Amino acid sequence: MKRFLIKRVLVGLIVIFLVSTAVFLVTRVVTDPELAFLPIDASPEQRIAVEQHLGLDQPLIAQYGDFLGDLLRLDLGDSYWQPGKPALDIVMDRLPSTLWLNTVAIVAAVLIAVPLGTIAALRPGSWLDRTTTTTSLLGLSAPQFWLGFILILIFGVNLGWFPTSGADQRLSIVLPAAALALPTAGKIAQMMRSTMIDELDRPYMLTAESKGLRRLYRIHHHALRNTLVPVLTQSSYEYARMLAGYTVVVETVFAWPGVGQLTVQALEQQDLMLLQAIVIVVATMVVVVNVVTDLLYEVIDPRIEAA
């Protein structure tokens, strides 16, 4: 286990290093950071002063060395948009809100999808199976911004049950989490249905039936356990996808103060330092999610050997 964990952490560090290098190249080569500081009619003297302030007058390899040194010290520079405030601190202030939203959404999606997918698999072709499949496909097909607005209109404006924006109240998370959870639940339910059908047709299930074990016992103690690994894989993928930008639309629609909304604000303000910090932090969190998922595989099924 320790060897496996060390290997996964090292691979994760390499991924973070490559992502950080790509971010550096984009912010230094593809784009022009000094444009965020300069007016359109800036003089050559102003441009030179900004280049010296940002260290852009140095060779690219020297800039890269300084960047890596700052990265090791967790110094990702100050925000252009909020002068004097470290970009990393701004991202870390918003990160807990995004993690909380994503966690609630993925837990809700699993709690919805696993029972629905299981029930649909037990009666393939029935009206219940067709209803579950149709509902999950509708959830997959609905655009997030449209789904968010529909939830706001029905449950926020017409019924007045939940707040429609911000995170000031305890129930503020319900609507944005639902907008994330419903499409995700559709994917997991479809995967759960097909996986459960395959498990029910396996020889070990026929053997358990021949031994006189009750159907509910066979499903709960045998088939369901073997479907947890695919469920975990899909859930982990969806959680990482949320972190990687899938929540941007939802956080914007519901004015949720997370990293997604911060990304939109950083783009509007052309704050390259803040965008750089966002990408590096998100990449790190995705690596952490993948490592935790690999460790959970062995907890769920000890037969899985860590490669």
C-alpha positions in Angstrom: 0.0 0.0 0.0 2.8 2.4 0.9 4.7 1.7 -2.3 1.5 2.2 -4.3 0.7 5.5 -2.5 4.2 6.8 -3.1 4.0 5.9 -6.8 0.7 7.6 -7.2 1.9 10.7 -5.4 5.0 10.9 -7.6 2.8 10.5 -10.8 0.6 13.3 -9.4 3.5 15.6 -8.8 4.7 15.0 -12.4 1.2 15.9 -13.7 1.1 19.1 -11.6 4.6 20.0 -12.8 3.5 19.5 -16.5 0.4 21.5 -15.9 2.3 24.3 -14.2 4.8 24.4 -17.1 1.9 24.6 -19.6 0.4 27.5 -17.6 3.7 29.3 -17.5 4.1 29.0 -21.3 0.6 30.2 -21.9 0.9 33.2 -19.6 4.4 34.2 -20.9 4.5 33.1 -24.5 1.0 32.8 -25.9 -0.4 35.8 -24.1 1.1 39.2 -23.1 0.8 39.8 -19.3 1.7 43.4 -19.5 -1.5 44.2 -21.4 -3.4 43.8 -18.2 -1.5 46.7 -16.7 -1.2 49.0 -19.7 -3.7 51.3 -21.4 -4.2 51.0 -25.1 -2.1 54.1 -25.8 0.7 53.2 -23.4 4.1 54.7 -24.2 7.3 52.6 -24.7 8.6 53.9 -21.4 5.5 52.6 -19.6 5.8 49.2 -21.3 9.5 48.9 -20.3 8.6 49.8 -16.7 5.9 47.1 -16.5 8.2 44.5 -18.1 10.8 45.2 -15.4 8.1 45.0 -12.7 6.9 41.7 -13.9 10.4 40.3 -14.7 9.5 40.0 -18.4 12.7 41.7 -19.5 14.6 38.6 -18.5 15.3 35.6 -20.7 12.5 33.0 -20.8 14.6 30.3 -19.1 15.4 32.7 -16.3 11.7 33.6 -15.9 10.9 29.8 -15.8 13.5 29.3 -13.1 12.0 32.1 -11.0 8.5 30.6 -11.6 9.5 27.2 -10.4 11.2 28.6 -7.3 8.1 30.7 -6.5 5.9 27.6 -7.1 7.9 25.6 -4.6 7.4 28.4 -2.0 3.7 28.4 -2.9 4.1 32.0 -4.2 2.0 32.3 -7.4 2.2 36.1 -7.6 -0.2 38.8 -6.7 -3.5 39.3 -8.4 -3.7 42.1 -11.0 -7.4 42.5 -10.3 -6.9 42.8 -6.5 -3.4 44.4 -6.2 -1.4 43.4 -3.2 -3.3 40.2 -2.5 -1.7 36.9 -3.3 -3.5 35.0 -6.1 -3.2 31.7 -4.2 -4.9 33.2 -1.2 -7.8 34.4 -3.3 -8.2 30.9 -4.8 -8.0 29.1 -1.5 -10.7 31.4 0.0 -13.1 30.2 -2.7 -12.0 26.6 -2.9 -14.0 25.3 0.1 -17.3 26.6 -1.4 -16.6 24.7 -4.6 -15.6 21.5 -2.8 -18.7 21.6 -0.6 -21.0 22.2 -3.6 -19.4 19.4 -5.6 -19.4 17.0 -2.7 -23.1 17.5 -2.0 -23.9 17.2 -5.7 -22.0 13.9 -6.2 -23.4 12.4 -3.0 -27.0 13.3 -4.1 -26.3 12.0 -7.6 -25.1 8.6 -6.2 -28.1 8.3 -3.7 -30.5 8.9 -6.6 -28.8 6.9 -9.3 -27.8 3.7 -7.5 -31.4 2.7 -6.4 -32.9 3.8 -9.8 -30.3 1.9 -11.8 -30.7 -1.2 -9.6 -34.5 -1.2 -9.9 -34.3 -0.7 -13.6 -31.9 -3.6 -14.0 -34.1 -6.0 -12.0 -37.0 -5.4 -14.4 -35.5 -4.8 -17.8 -38.0 -3.7 -20.4 -40.7 -2.9 -17.8 -42.4 0.5 -17.5 -40.2 1.2 -14.6 -37.1 0.5 -16.6 -38.3 2.7 -19.5 -39.3 5.5 -17.1 -35.8 5.4 -15.4 -34.0 5.4 -18.8 -36.1 8.2 -20.2 -35.7 10.3 -17.1 -31.9 9.8 -16.9 -31.6 10.7 -20.6 -33.6 13.9 -20.1 -31.3 14.8 -17.2 -28.3 14.2 -19.5 -29.7 16.2 -22.3 -30.8 19.3 -20.4 -28.2 22.2 -20.6 -27.0 23.2 -17.2 -27.8 26.9 -17.5 -31.4 26.0 -18.7 -31.8 23.5 -15.8 -30.5 26.1 -13.4 -33.0 28.7 -14.6 -35.9 26.2 -14.5 -35.0 25.3 -10.9 -34.8 29.0 -9.9 -38.1 29.7 -11.6 -40.0 26.8 -10.0 -38.5 26.3 -6.6 -37.1 29.8 -6.0 -39.5 32.3 -7.6 -42.9 30.5 -7.8 -42.7 28.3 -4.7 -40.2 30.3 -2.8 -38.8 27.2 -1.1 -35.0 27.9 -1.6 -32.7 30.9 -2.1 -31.8 31.6 -5.7 -28.3 33.0 -5.4 -25.3 33.3 -3.1 -24.3 31.1 -0.2 -25.5 33.1 2.8 -28.3 30.8 3.9 -28.2 27.1 4.8 -30.5 26.1 2.0 -28.7 28.1 -0.6 -26.8 25.0 -1.7 -29.9 23.0 -2.7 -30.6 24.5 -6.1 -27.0 24.7 -7.4 -26.3 21.2 -6.1 -29.5 19.9 -7.8 -28.4 21.5 -11.1 -25.2 19.6 -10.9 -26.6 16.3 -9.4 -29.4 15.6 -11.9 -27.3 15.3 -15.1 -24.7 13.4 -13.1 -27.3 11.0 -11.7 -28.5 10.3 -15.2 -25.0 9.1 -16.2 -24.5 7.0 -13.1 -28.0 5.5 -13.3 -27.4 4.3 -16.9 -24.0 2.9 -15.9 -25.5 1.2 -12.9 -28.3 -0.4 -14.9 -26.0 -1.9 -17.5 -23.5 -3.1 -14.9 -26.1 -4.6 -12.7 -27.7 -6.5 -15.6 -24.3 -8.0 -16.4 -23.7 -9.0 -12.8 -27.1 -10.7 -12.5 -26.3 -12.9 -15.4 -22.9 -14.1 -14.1 -22.4 -17.7 -13.0 -21.8 -16.9 -9.4 -25.3 -15.4 -9.1 -26.8 -18.6 -10.6 -24.7 -20.6 -8.0 -26.0 -18.4 -5.2 -29.6 -18.9 -6.4 -29.1 -22.7 -6.6 -28.0 -22.6 -2.9 -31.4 -21.2 -2.0 -30.2 -17.7 -1.1 -33.0 -15.1 -1.3 -32.9 -12.7 -4.2 -32.6 -9.6 -2.1 -29.7 -11.2 -0.3 -28.0 -12.1 -3.5 -28.4 -8.6 -4.9 -27.3 -6.8 -1.8 -24.4 -9.0 -0.7 -23.1 -10.1 -4.1 -24.2 -8.2 -7.2 -24.4 -4.7 -5.6 -20.9 -5.0 -4.1 -19.4 -5.8 -7.5 -21.0 -2.7 -9.0 -19.5 -0.4 -6.5 -16.2 -0.2 -8.3 -17.7 1.1 -11.6 -19.9 3.5 -9.5 -16.8 4.8 -7.8 -15.0 5.2 -11.1 -17.8 7.1 -12.7 -18.4 9.2 -9.5 -14.7 10.1 -9.3 -14.6 11.1 -12.9 -17.7 13.3 -12.5 -16.3 14.9 -9.4 -13.0 15.6 -11.1 -14.9 17.0 -14.1 -16.8 19.4 -11.8 -13.5 20.6 -10.3 -12.0 21.0 -13.8 -14.6 23.5 -14.8 -18.0 21.8 -15.0 -19.3 24.0 -12.2 -18.5 27.3 -13.9 -21.9 27.6 -15.4 -23.8 26.6 -12.3 -21.8 28.9 -10.0 -22.4 31.8 -12.4 -26.1 31.2 -12.7 -26.6 30.9 -8.9 -23.9 33.4 -8.0 -22.2 30.7 -5.9 -18.9 32.1 -4.5 -16.7 29.3 -5.7 -13.7 28.8 -8.0 -15.9 28.6 -11.0 -17.3 32.1 -10.5 -13.8 33.3 -9.7 -12.6 32.0 -13.0 -15.2 34.0 -14.9 -14.2 37.1 -12.9 -10.5 36.5 -13.5 -11.2 36.2 -17.3 -13.3 39.4 -17.3 -10.4 41.3 -15.5 -7.7 39.6 -17.6 -6.0 38.6 -14.4 -3.4 36.1 -15.7 -1.8 35.6 -12.3 -5.1 34.6 -10.8 -6.0 32.3 -13.7 -2.6 30.7 -13.3 -3.2 30.0 -9.6 -6.7 28.7 -10.4 -5.4 26.2 -12.9 -2.6 24.9 -10.7 -4.9 24.5 -7.6 -7.6 22.8 -9.6 -5.0 20.4 -11.2 -3.7 19.6 -7.7 -7.2 18.8 -6.5 -7.9 16.6 -9.5 -4.7 14.6 -8.7 -5.8 14.3 -5.1 -9.2 13.0 -6.1 -7.6 10.4 -8.4 -5.2 9.2 -5.7 -8.0 8.9 -3.1 -10.1 7.0 -5.7 -7.3 4.5 -6.3 -7.0 3.9 -2.5 -10.8 3.4 -2.2 -10.7 0.6 -4.8 -8.8 -1.6 -2.5 -11.1 -0.7 0.4 -14.2 -1.7 -1.7 -12.6 -4.8 -3.2 -9.4 -6.1 -1.7 -8.9 -8.4 -4.7 -7.9 -5.4 -6.8 -4.2 -5.1 -6.8 -2.6 -1.7 -7.0 -0.7 -1.5 -10.2 
